Amino acid sequence: MSGGESRALGRWGEALAAQWLEQRGCVLLAANWRCRFGEIDLIAEDGDCLCFVEVKLRKNDAYGRGAEAVDGRKQEKLRTSAQLYLMEHPTNLQPRFDVVEVYAPQGRDTLRPIVRRTENAF
């Protein structure tokens, strides 16, 4: 798979995750929010929490769950990016880091992708 195809598939997974979150009452505030420290896939309001969401798309979990790919280095980049977001967008909401895993064995052709959310993942 080329880099462009991989990015397009990743964006598809992020859009699916955003739709899934909205169906569960979250309010999407931003997608692919970028700063000099990195990118936050989704930022959503969920009740009294402001969720910084990392989306991981996988065909299956044969090599581990998608959430396991959010290692210490990635977590630190997300924390730093979230701090900058909060400086630019002050809020009284409680920050929370979630990971949404999308399992799509046939990629975009998957009829019923499985979506799982780990709230307060780190």
HUFENJO-V761890 format. One record per backbone hydrogen bond with DSSP energy under -1.0 kcal/mol. CO is the residue of the C=O (numbers start at 1). NH is the residue of the N-H. If there is no record, write none. Layout:
BEGIN
co: [CO	CO]
nh: [NH	NH]
END
This chain:
BEGIN
co: [2	3	4	5	6	7	8	9	10	11	12	13	14	15	16	17	18	19	21	22	27	30	33	38	40	41	42	43	43	44	45	46	48	49	50	51	52	53	54	56	58	61	66	67	69	71	72	73	74	75	76	77	78	79	80	81	82	83	84	85	94	96	97	98	99	100	101	102	103	104	106	107	114	116	118]
nh: [6	7	8	9	10	11	12	13	14	15	16	17	18	19	20	21	22	23	26	25	45	43	40	35	33	32	53	29	30	51	27	49	94	46	96	44	98	42	100	102	104	64	69	70	71	75	76	77	78	79	80	81	82	83	84	85	86	87	88	89	50	52	121	54	118	56	116	58	114	107	109	110	103	101	99]
END
